[in-house]
Amino acid sequence: MTRIALLSNPRSTGNRAMLPRVRSFCAQHSEIFHYEVEDVDQIGAALRTIARVRPQVLVINGGDGTVQTILTELYHGSAFGASVPPVAVLPNGKTNLIALDLGAVGDPIVALERVLELARGDFRDHVVERELIALSRGDDGAMPVLGMFLGGAGLADAMLYCRNKVYPLGLSNGLSHVLTLFALFLSLVIGMRAAFLPPKPSAVKVSLIRHGQIQGHFSLLIVTTLKKMLMGTNVAVQGGNLGALQLMVVDQNPMALVRATLASMLGRLGSAKLQGVHVERGDEIRIEGERSSVILDGEIFQARKGQAIVLRQTNPLSFLRLAA
């Protein structure tokens, strides 16, 4: 009986060292059907093959780009029909935000053992629903790309800075993120400008359909459907069911960034109005600007000149939450 289908991308950074352990674990457990792809273009065919063994849980073992591609294929594809199994994500990528939201932290093998433990019993209490972000660029007619965490404005610049200038130094993920935060502090809080620091954010206009517009220079722009937005914070937005897309925009102002950081650390983000900090919810968001680049689950997207990036919420997919 196939309890778990594990879909691995050997080319993801985390798998270069970990994949032999994953293969060994799967060889010792016949309940796991392990499928490896050589390229993300093979994911659609892989899911059609996996659907034939009818797994109880689909586990993703890959980086942020792999997770994004699989979620997009699951939503738009027809491999599983209306019976898509709950999805679990191993902690493998550089940021691991989706895995963290679902309670998967630390050693990926330990997380895989936990998934197998749940799959052997009644795991219905561990199944949670999550809407996704569907990203499209204006009216270009391309299939929307799906994900769960989007960063823009100064946050996108910082993420690109970390990827292009800090990760190549060969430091650990944790140290790389600390170094990036320090550079972000120098750039956004202190106001330093240097070639080795992230650039000054450009002007961006953010429109929430039916809820108005926010326009200016922002140090942070976050849109997510994850329950925890940033630094483990659950964001509470008053006003009832206003949509699954959580938006946080922080003005390019040192004090606004300090207010947002303190509110996040205290778990009060969104519970009260803060000057320079905008926390909203919606079901459709438009992002426009001279450099309207955004990063969705680790992948970069940029609208053409005069063309907005449009974010819409989707119907929910089922995920497996590993935490109790």
Buried (B, 14 or more C-beta within 10 A) or exposed (E): EBBBBBBBBBBBBBBEEBBEBBBEBBEEBEBBBBBBBEEBEBBBEBBBBBBEEEBBBBBBBBBBBBBBBBBBBBBBBEBBEEEBBBBBBBBBBBBBBBBBBBBBBEEBBEBBEBBBEBBEEEBEEBBBEBBBBBBBBBEEEEEBBBBBBBBBBBBBBBBBBBBEBBBEEEEEBEEBBEBBEEBBBBBBBEEEEEEEBBBBBBBBBBBBEEBEEBEBBBBBBBBBBBBBBBEEBEBEBEEEEBBBBBBBBBBBBBEBBEBBBEBBEEBBBBBEEBEBBBBBBBBBBBBBBEBBBBBBBBBEBEBEEEBBBBBBBBEEBBBBBBEE
